[in-house]
Amino acid sequence: HLQRDDAGQYQCLAENEMGTVKKVVLLVLQSAPMFQVEPQDMTVRSGDNVALPCEATGEPAPTVEWLRAGQPLESSQRLRTLPDGSLWLPRVQAEDAGVYECVAYNLLGSVTARALLAVRGKPWGSRGSMIGVINGQEFGVATLNTSVQQEVRSGVTTIQSSIIHIPANVGPLMRVLVVTISPIYWALAGESGEALNGHSLTGGSFRQESHVEFDTGELLRMTQVARGLDPDGLLLLDMVVDGIVPESLADEDLQVQDFQERYVQTGPGQLFVGSTQRFLQGSVPGFLRCNHSIQYAAARGPQPHLVQHLQASAISTAFDPEAEALRFQLDTALQTEENEVGCPEGFELDSQGDFCVDRDECSGGPSPCSHSCLNAPGRFSCSCPAGFTLAWDDRNCRDVDECAGDAHLCREGQRCVNLLGSYRCISDCGPGFRMAADRAGCEDVDECQEGLDECHYNQLCENTLGSHRCGCPRGYRMQGAGLPCLDVNECLQLPKACAYQCHNLRGSYRCLCPPGQTLLRDGKTCAVLEQSEQNVTTVSYQGLFVPWPQPRVPIPGGSYHAWVSLRPRPGALGSTGRAWCPPGFIRQNGVCIDLDECRVQGLCQHACRNTKGSYQCLCPAGYRLLPSGKNCQDINECEEDGVECGPGQMCFNTRGSYQCVDTSCPATYRQGPSPGTCFRRCSQDCGADGPSTLQYRLLPLPLGVRAHHDVARLVAFSDAGVPANRTELSVLEPDPRSPFALRPLRAGHGAVYTRRALTRAGLYRLTVRAAAPRHQSVFVLLIAVSPYPY
C-alpha cells in the first residue's frame, strides 16, 4: 500500500557488457483535502477585528471557499480570504454574526468545517410604540423609552423603562405586566460566561408572540417586533397588546416578585420561553403564567447552549396618573448552567440531536392526569369535569363539596347532601335520624353500633328511637352523667349474699367456706366434706364489664340466614288469569327462571349468594349474621369460645378474629388481679422512678374510619374513682407513620383520634403516659383495624 512518503523521483538502471541504460520517473500521489486547522466558535465585541482560521492540505492543493447561510462570500473591503485560507473580518458589527462554513476541495473530494460567530452589541436603550386594548378599553399610541445601566463586575444590567400616554383607567391594571417589556430586558440583559442576550443573538431583529394567563383565568396576548438599532444605538420596538387583566389589580398595592425565564432553542432561529411571575396584591399572593415564542434569522445561528436562564430581580412598578406614565425598573442577568446537559423537563432532543422539541406528556403512555390532560410547550395541565376540582398535586381530581360553600342551595326544611361530583337536597330528618337507603324516608341512627354515643368508656350503651341511653353493667352502679360506673360491693348488701364469708370483686363477688366445707351449686351456702379441703367458687355474670370501648350491643347466640322472595302485588295479575311465576322467579319467553336478587346493590352488608327463588346474605369468617338477615356482627371468640392464651398473654378480640397479645410485666412489676395489669411497689413518691402502673388496653376498629375522628376518650381517675384533673396525658415515643395520635382536651382528659383515614388493616400500638404530681401510669393501647368496614 502506497504511503504519502513514497512520492518522489525513481531511477531504473539496466547494464551489461555492452553498456548501460537508465530511466528516471516522477511518482506523484494525489489525496483528498484534510484540515490542518479548523475554525472554532467565537464570541466577540462589536468593533473587534476577527480572523476565522482555516488551513487544509491535499494533492492537488485544495481550494478554500467561505460560505454564510449556505451562500458563498465574496471578497470585499470588509472581508477577504487570506493566503492560508483564513477569513478576515475587520471591525465586525452585529449583522456579521452567524454560522460560517469553510469548504476545502480538489479533484478527489471536499471537506467542510463550521463555526459560530457571535457579536455582542452595545445598545444604549430602546424606544418604540405600543397600541392595544385592555379590558375593552382601547388606548392610542403610547410611547416607549428605555435606558440601560450595566454593572461590569457582576454582569447585572438595570433596566429603566417608561411608557407614556397610558389612560388613567388602564395604567393601574398594567403595573403587573412586566412582561410587556420582556423583549427589552432579554435583548439588553447582562451576559455572563458564554450566554448571549437577545441583541447579541439576533442582531436586534426578531418577532415575539406572548401569551399571558392569570391564576384567575384571564387571558392576554402581545405581539412585539424588534427592528434592530437606530443610529443612536437604541433598540427599535413596536408592541400590540390585547386582552383582559383582573380589575382587582387596579386598587391594591402591587409588588411583583423576582422571577426566572428559561430560553429554549427549539429550531433554527426559534426560541420558546416559559416563566411564572408571582406578585402580592396587598397581602394576597397571585401569579400569572407567560409563554413567549421568538423568531429571528436562522443565519444568526443558535444559542451557545440549548438553554439559557434569565434572572429578574429588584422589580418595581408604578403608574403616574398625572403624567399618564407607566414605569418599570428591574435588574436582569443572563447565564447558562454549567451542569445542564440536554433539554429541560418537558422537552426532548429532536432526531438529529440539534434542538429541543416539546414532549407530549398527554399521549404515548399513561396519562399523568386522573381525568383530562392538555399538552402545552414544555408542560402539561390537568382539568376536571364539573363537580370536581384539582387536588394539591394539580394532577388528580377531588370532589367539590358544594354543601360546605353555599348555605342556600336547598329550600327550608331540606338539607344538602354532597355526592360525588354533585349534591342533592333531601328532607332534614332531625337529630338521631338520617335518610334511609331508598331516599324515601328517615331511619333511626344506632349511635351505639356506630360509635357515636357519648357514654363513658366503662358504661353500656342502649339505642333508643332517635337517641340512646347510657347504663352500667351488672355489678356496677351509675354515679352521674359523664362519670364512670362504680363497682357495687355486694358483700355489704342485705340480705347477705353468702352464708359464711363474702369477698367483693370488680363487678361481682365470691363466697368462701370454712375449712372442711365446700360451696354448693347455689354459690352461697356451704356443706361439710368428708375430706377437709377449701373450695372457692367465683360468681360471675354473662356480659361482664370490659374496661375499654367495644361494641355494646347484645350478641345473640347462633347464626342466622335470611331468605327473601319477591311476591307479586295485589292486582298484578289480570282478570284473564294469565300464567304467573312463583316468588323469586320471573317469566321470560314463557318460562319461569330464577331472579338473581344479588344484582341489586345494598341487599347485604358483606356478600350475597343467590339461591333458587331467593338469596342469602353471607358474612366473613369471624362474623355472624344478625337477625335482620342483612348485617354482620363480630364474634367475640375470647368470650364465646373460651380462648386460653399462654402465660403473660391476654386474649384480644379483633373484628373478625382474635389475637393472643403479650402483656407480660417488666422485672420490677407484679401481675395484677386482671390480665394486662402490672403494679410496682413504690415509696411515698410513686412518680420518681417511673410509672407505678402499667396497663394494656385493647381497641378494635372497623376499616374506613374518616380522618380526624375521635375513636376513644381517655380520662384519668384516682383509685377512688374520682377524676384526676391534675393529670397530664402524653404519648411516649410517638410514631409519625402511625395513623393514630393523642389530642389533649383539658387537664386529665384526652382523645385518641385518626390522623388520616383508616384504609389499611393492621395492629397499631400507642403508649400513653398519665402523669400526676406524685403518681404516673402508662397505658399501652393496642388498636386493631379490621379489613372490613364493620
Residue pairs with C-beta under 8 A, 6 or more apart in sequence:
2 29
4 29
4 31
6 27
6 29
7 27
7 28
7 29
8 26
8 27
9 24
9 25
9 26
9 27
10 24
10 25
10 26
10 27
11 22
11 23
11 24
11 25
12 22
12 23
12 24
12 25
13 20
13 21
13 22
14 20
14 21
14 22
15 21
28 59
29 59
30 59
30 60
30 107
30 108
31 58
31 59
31 108
32 58
32 106
32 108
32 109
32 110
32 111
33 56
33 57
33 58
33 62
33 104
33 105
33 106
33 108
33 109
33 110
33 111
34 56
34 57
34 58
34 111
35 54
35 55
35 56
35 104
35 111
35 113
36 55
36 56
36 57
37 53
37 54
37 55
38 53
38 54
38 102
38 113
38 115
39 52
39 53
39 54
39 87
39 100
39 102
39 113
39 114
39 115
40 53
40 115
41 115
41 116
41 117
41 118
41 304
42 50
42 52
42 115
42 116
42 117
42 118
43 118
43 119
43 120
43 194
43 196
43 200
43 304
44 50
44 92
44 117
44 118
44 119
44 120
45 119
45 120
45 122
46 92
46 93
46 94
46 119
46 120
46 121
46 122
47 91
47 92
47 93
48 91
48 92
49 88
49 89
49 90
49 91
49 92
50 88
50 89
50 90
50 92
50 96
50 117
51 82
51 86
51 87
51 88
51 89
52 66
52 86
52 87
52 89
52 100
52 102
52 115
52 117
53 84
53 85
53 86
54 64
54 66
54 84
54 85
54 86
54 87
54 102
54 104
54 113
55 84
55 85
55 86
56 62
56 64
56 85
56 104
56 111
58 104
58 106
58 108
59 106
60 106
60 107
61 106
62 104
62 105
62 106
62 110
63 104
63 105
63 106
64 81
64 85
64 102
64 103
64 104
65 72
65 73
65 81
65 102
65 103
65 105
66 72
66 73
66 81
66 87
66 100
66 101
66 102
66 103
67 73
67 100
67 101
67 103
68 98
68 99
68 100
68 101
68 299
69 98
69 99
69 298
69 299
70 101
73 79
73 87
73 100
75 81
78 89
78 90
78 91
79 87
79 88
79 89
79 90
80 87
80 88
81 87
81 88
82 88
85 102
85 104
87 100
87 102
89 96
89 117
92 117
92 119
93 119
94 119
94 121
94 199
94 200
94 203
94 204
94 228
94 229
95 203
96 117
96 119
97 117
97 118
97 119
97 200
97 201
97 203
97 300
97 301
98 116
98 117
98 297
98 299
98 300
98 301
99 114
99 115
99 116
99 117
99 299
99 301
100 114
100 115
100 116
100 117
101 112
101 113
101 114
102 112
102 113
102 114
102 115
103 110
103 111
103 112
104 110
104 111
104 112
105 111
116 301
116 302
116 304
117 301
118 196
118 200
118 201
118 301
118 304
119 200
119 203
120 191
120 196
120 197
120 199
120 200
121 199
121 200
121 203
121 204
121 229
122 233
123 148
123 187
123 188
123 199
123 204
123 229
123 233
123 234
123 235
124 147
124 148
124 232
124 233
124 234
125 145
125 146
125 147
125 148
125 188
125 233
125 234
125 235
126 144
126 145
126 146
126 161
126 184
126 187
126 188
126 234
126 235
126 236
126 237
127 143
127 144
127 145
127 146
127 230
127 234
127 235
127 236
127 237
128 143
128 144
128 235
128 236
128 237
128 238
128 239
129 141
129 142
129 143
129 144
129 238
129 239
130 141
130 142
130 143
130 144
130 163
130 180
130 238
130 239
130 240
130 241
131 139
131 140
131 141
131 142
131 239
131 240
131 241
132 138
132 139
132 222
132 239
132 240
132 241
132 242
133 139
133 241
133 242
133 243
134 170
134 173
134 174
134 220
134 241
134 243
134 244
134 245
135 170
135 173
135 244
135 245
135 247
137 167
137 169
137 170
139 165
139 166
139 167
139 170
140 165
141 165
142 163
142 164
142 165
142 166
143 163
143 164
143 165
144 161
144 162
144 163
144 181
144 237
144 239
145 161
145 162
145 164
146 159
146 160
146 161
146 162
146 181
146 184
146 188
146 235
147 159
147 160
147 161
148 157
148 158
148 159
148 160
148 188
149 157
149 158
149 160
150 156
150 157
150 158
150 190
151 157
151 158
151 190
154 190
154 333
155 190
155 191
155 192
155 333
155 335
156 190
156 331
156 332
156 333
157 185
157 188
157 189
157 190
157 331
157 332
157 333
158 314
158 329
158 330
158 331
159 181
159 184
159 185
159 188
159 328
159 329
159 330
159 331
159 332
160 327
160 328
160 329
161 181
161 184
161 327
161 328
161 329
162 325
162 326
162 327
162 328
163 174
163 180
163 325
163 326
163 327
164 323
164 324
164 325
164 326
165 324
166 174
166 319
166 324
166 325
166 326
167 324
168 321
168 324
171 319
171 321
171 324
171 325
171 326
172 249
172 250
172 251
172 319
173 245
173 246
173 247
173 249
173 250
174 180
174 245
174 319
174 326
175 249
175 254
175 256
175 317
175 318
175 319
175 326
176 245
176 249
176 254
176 256
176 279
176 288
176 317
177 212
177 220
177 241
177 245
178 256
178 277
178 312
178 315
178 317
178 328
178 330
179 210
179 212
179 222
179 277
179 288
179 290
180 222
180 239
180 241
181 328
182 208
182 210
182 224
182 261
182 273
182 290
182 292
183 198
183 206
183 208
183 224
183 226
183 237
184 235
184 237
185 310
185 312
185 330
185 332
186 197
186 198
186 261
186 263
186 273
186 310
186 332
186 334
187 197
187 198
187 199
187 202
187 204
187 226
187 235
188 197
188 198
188 199
188 235
188 332
189 197
189 198
189 310
189 332
189 333
189 334
190 197
190 332
190 333
190 334
191 197
191 200
191 334
192 333
192 334
192 335
192 336
193 335
193 336
194 304
194 305
194 336
195 303
195 304
195 305
195 308
195 334
195 335
195 336
196 303
196 304
196 308
196 334
197 334
198 204
198 206
198 226
198 294
199 229
199 235
201 296
201 300
201 303
202 226
202 296
202 297
202 300
203 228
203 296
203 297
203 300
204 226
204 227
204 228
204 229
204 235
204 236
205 226
205 227
205 228
205 296
205 297
206 225
206 226
206 294
206 295
206 296
207 223
207 224
207 225
207 226
207 294
207 295
207 296
208 222
208 223
208 224
208 225
208 226
208 292
208 293
208 294
208 295
209 221
209 222
209 223
209 224
209 292
209 293
210 221
210 222
210 223
210 224
210 290
210 291
210 292
211 219
211 220
211 221
211 290
211 291
211 292
212 219
212 220
212 221
212 222
212 243
212 288
212 289
212 290
213 219
213 220
213 288
213 289
214 220
214 245
214 246
214 286
214 287
214 288
215 286
215 287
215 288
215 289
216 246
216 286
218 243
218 244
218 245
218 246
219 243
219 244
220 241
220 242
220 243
220 244
220 245
221 241
221 242
221 243
222 239
222 240
222 241
222 242
223 239
223 240
224 237
224 238
224 239
224 240
225 237
225 238
225 239
226 235
226 236
226 237
227 236
227 237
227 238
228 235
228 236
229 235
229 236
230 236
248 281
249 281
252 281
252 282
252 284
253 280
253 281
253 282
254 279
254 280
254 281
254 317
255 279
255 280
256 277
256 278
256 279
256 315
256 316
256 317
257 277
257 278
257 279
257 280
257 315
258 311
258 312
258 313
258 314
258 315
259 275
259 276
259 277
259 278
259 312
259 315
260 275
260 309
260 310
260 311
260 312
261 273
261 274
261 275
261 290
261 292
261 309
261 310
261 312
262 273
262 274
262 275
262 307
262 308
262 309
262 310
262 344
262 378
263 271
263 272
263 273
263 294
263 303
263 307
263 308
263 309
263 310
264 271
264 272
264 273
264 274
264 306
264 307
264 343
264 344
264 347
264 356
264 378
265 271
265 302
265 303
265 306
265 307
265 355
265 356
266 272
266 347
266 355
266 356
266 357
266 358
266 377
267 355
268 298
268 302
268 355
269 295
269 296
269 297
269 298
269 299
269 300
270 293
270 294
270 295
270 355
271 292
271 293
271 294
271 296
271 303
272 291
272 292
272 293
272 294
272 358
272 377
272 378
273 290
273 291
273 292
273 293
273 294
274 289
274 290
274 291
274 292
274 377
274 378
274 379
275 289
275 290
276 287
276 288
276 289
276 290
277 287
277 288
277 289
277 290
278 285
278 286
278 287
279 285
279 286
279 287
279 288
280 286
291 376
291 377
302 354
302 355
304 336
305 336
305 340
306 342
306 343
306 355
306 356
307 336
307 337
307 340
307 343
307 344
307 356
308 334
308 335
308 336
309 334
309 335
309 336
309 337
310 332
310 333
310 334
311 332
311 333
311 334
311 335
312 330
312 331
312 332
313 330
313 331
314 329
314 330
314 331
315 328
315 329
315 330
316 328
316 329
316 330
317 326
317 327
317 328
318 326
318 327
319 325
319 326
319 327
320 327
342 349
343 349
343 356
344 356
344 378
345 378
346 358
346 359
346 361
346 377
346 378
346 379
346 380
347 356
347 357
347 358
347 359
347 378
348 356
348 357
348 359
349 355
349 356
349 357
350 356
350 357
358 375
358 377
358 378
360 375
361 368
361 373
361 375
361 380
362 368
362 369
362 373
362 374
362 375
362 380
363 375
367 373
368 380
368 382
368 395
369 380
369 382
369 383
369 395
369 396
370 382
370 384
370 395
370 396
370 397
371 382
371 383
371 384
371 385
371 388
371 397
372 382
372 383
372 384
372 385
373 380
373 381
373 382
374 380
374 381
374 382
374 383
381 394
382 390
382 394
382 395
382 396
382 397
383 390
384 390
384 397
385 397
385 421
386 421
387 399
387 400
387 402
387 420
387 421
387 422
388 397
388 398
388 399
388 400
388 421
389 397
389 398
389 400
390 396
390 397
390 398
391 397
391 398
399 418
399 420
399 421
400 421
401 418
402 409
402 416
402 418
402 422
402 423
403 409
403 416
403 417
403 418
403 423
404 418
409 416
409 423
409 425
410 416
410 425
411 425
413 427
413 428
414 425
414 426
414 427
414 428
415 425
415 426
415 427
415 428
416 423
416 424
416 425
417 423
417 424
417 425
417 426
417 435
426 435
426 439
427 435
427 442
429 435
429 442
430 442
430 466
431 466
431 467
432 444
432 445
432 447
432 465
432 466
432 467
433 442
433 443
433 444
433 445
433 466
434 442
434 443
434 445
435 441
435 442
435 443
436 442
436 443
437 443
437 602
444 463
444 465
444 466
445 452
446 463
447 453
447 461
447 463
447 467
447 468
448 461
448 462
448 463
448 468
448 551
448 552
448 553
449 463
449 551
449 553
451 549
451 711
453 461
453 468
453 470
453 552
454 470
455 461
455 468
455 470
455 552
456 470
456 482
456 483
456 484
456 485
456 715
457 484
457 547
457 548
457 549
457 712
457 713
457 715
458 472
458 473
458 476
458 484
458 485
458 545
458 546
458 547
459 470
459 471
459 472
459 478
459 484
459 485
460 470
460 471
460 472
460 473
460 552
461 468
461 469
461 470
461 471
461 552
461 553
462 468
462 469
462 470
462 471
463 553
470 478
471 478
472 478
472 485
472 545
473 485
473 507
473 541
473 543
473 544
473 545
474 507
474 541
474 543
475 487
475 488
475 490
475 506
475 507
475 508
475 541
475 544
475 545
476 485
476 486
476 487
476 488
476 507
476 545
477 485
477 486
477 488
478 485
479 485
479 486
479 721
483 723
484 715
484 717
484 721
485 545
486 721
487 504
487 506
487 507
489 504
489 509
490 497
490 502
490 504
490 508
490 509
491 497
491 498
491 502
491 503
491 504
491 509
496 502
497 509
497 511
497 524
498 509
498 511
498 512
498 524
499 511
499 524
499 525
499 526
500 511
500 512
500 513
500 514
500 517
500 526
501 511
501 512
501 513
501 514
502 509
502 510
502 511
502 512
503 509
503 510
503 511
503 512
505 538
506 545
506 673
506 674
507 541
507 544
507 545
508 538
508 539
508 540
508 541
508 544
509 539
510 536
510 537
510 538
510 539
511 519
511 523
511 524
511 526
511 537
511 539
512 519
512 534
512 536
513 519
513 526
513 534
513 535
513 536
514 526
515 532
515 534
516 528
516 529
516 532
516 533
517 526
517 527
517 528
517 529
517 535
518 526
518 527
518 529
518 533
518 535
519 525
519 526
519 535
519 536
519 537
520 526
520 527
523 537
523 539
529 535
543 554
547 697
548 697
548 698
548 699
548 712
549 699
549 712
550 653
550 698
550 699
550 700
551 633
551 634
553 633
555 633
555 635
555 636
555 640
556 624
556 626
556 627
558 624
559 624
559 625
560 624
560 625
560 626
560 627
560 629
561 616
561 617
561 625
561 629
562 616
562 617
562 625
562 628
562 629
562 630
563 611
563 614
563 615
563 616
564 597
564 603
564 614
564 615
564 629
565 583
565 584
565 613
565 614
566 583
566 584
566 595
566 597
567 583
568 580
568 583
572 580
573 580
579 587
579 590
580 587
581 587
581 592
582 592
582 613
583 613
584 594
584 595
584 597
584 612
584 613
584 614
585 592
585 593
585 594
585 595
585 613
586 592
586 593
586 595
587 593
594 610
594 612
594 613
595 613
596 610
596 615
597 603
597 608
597 610
597 614
597 615
598 604
598 608
598 609
598 610
598 615
603 615
603 617
603 630
604 615
604 617
604 618
604 630
605 617
605 619
605 630
605 631
605 632
605 790
606 617
606 618
606 619
606 620
606 623
606 632
606 788
606 790
607 617
607 618
607 619
607 620
608 615
608 616
608 617
608 618
609 615
609 616
609 617
609 618
610 616
617 625
617 629
617 630
618 625
619 625
619 632
620 632
620 656
620 788
621 656
621 657
622 634
622 635
622 637
622 655
622 656
622 657
623 632
623 633
623 634
623 635
623 655
623 656
623 788
623 790
624 632
624 633
624 635
625 631
625 632
625 633
626 632
626 633
631 790
632 788
632 790
634 653
634 655
634 656
634 700
634 786
636 653
637 643
637 651
637 653
637 657
637 658
638 651
638 652
638 653
638 658
639 653
643 651
643 658
643 660
644 651
645 651
645 660
646 660
647 664
648 662
648 663
648 664
648 665
649 660
649 661
649 662
649 663
649 664
649 675
650 660
650 661
650 663
650 675
650 676
650 696
650 698
651 658
651 659
651 660
651 675
652 658
652 659
652 660
652 661
652 698
652 700
652 782
652 784
653 698
653 700
654 700
654 763
654 784
654 786
655 700
655 701
655 702
655 784
655 786
655 788
655 790
656 786
656 787
656 788
659 763
659 784
661 696
661 698
661 782
663 675
663 676
663 696
665 671
665 678
665 694
666 678
666 694
668 680
669 678
669 679
669 680
669 694
670 678
670 679
670 680
670 681
671 677
671 678
672 678
672 679
676 695
676 696
676 697
676 698
677 693
677 694
677 695
677 696
678 693
678 694
678 695
679 692
679 693
680 690
680 691
680 692
680 693
680 694
682 688
682 689
682 692
684 774
685 774
686 692
686 774
686 775
686 776
687 771
687 772
687 773
687 774
687 775
687 776
690 776
691 769
691 776
691 777
691 778
692 775
692 776
692 777
693 777
693 778
694 777
694 778
694 780
695 777
695 778
695 779
695 780
696 779
696 780
696 782
697 779
697 780
697 781
697 782
698 782
698 784
699 711
699 712
699 752
699 781
699 782
699 783
699 784
700 783
700 784
700 786
701 711
701 758
701 783
701 784
701 785
701 786
702 758
702 785
702 786
702 788
702 789
702 790
703 758
703 759
703 761
703 785
703 786
703 787
703 788
703 789
704 757
704 758
704 759
704 789
705 711
705 754
705 757
705 758
706 754
706 757
707 754
707 755
707 756
707 757
708 753
708 754
708 755
709 753
709 754
710 743
710 751
710 752
710 753
711 740
711 752
711 753
711 754
711 783
712 751
712 752
712 781
713 745
713 749
713 750
713 751
713 752
714 729
714 742
714 749
714 750
714 751
714 752
714 768
714 770
714 779
715 723
715 748
715 749
716 723
716 724
716 725
716 727
716 729
716 748
716 749
716 770
716 772
717 723
717 724
718 724
723 748
724 748
724 770
724 772
725 746
725 747
725 748
726 747
726 748
726 772
726 773
727 747
727 748
727 770
727 771
727 772
728 744
728 747
728 748
728 770
728 771
728 772
729 742
729 744
729 748
729 749
729 750
729 768
729 769
729 770
730 742
730 768
730 769
730 771
731 741
731 742
731 766
731 767
731 768
731 769
732 767
732 768
732 769
732 778
733 767
734 741
738 755
738 764
738 766
739 754
739 755
739 756
739 758
739 764
740 752
740 753
740 754
740 755
740 764
740 766
740 781
740 783
741 752
741 753
741 755
741 766
742 750
742 751
742 752
742 753
742 766
742 768
743 750
743 751
743 752
743 753
744 750
745 751
750 768
752 766
752 781
752 783
758 785
760 785
761 785
761 786
761 787
762 784
762 785
763 782
763 783
763 784
763 785
764 782
764 783
764 784
764 785
765 780
765 781
765 782
765 783
766 780
766 781
766 783
767 778
767 779
767 780
767 781
768 778
768 779
768 781
769 776
769 777
769 778
769 779
770 776
770 777
770 778
770 779
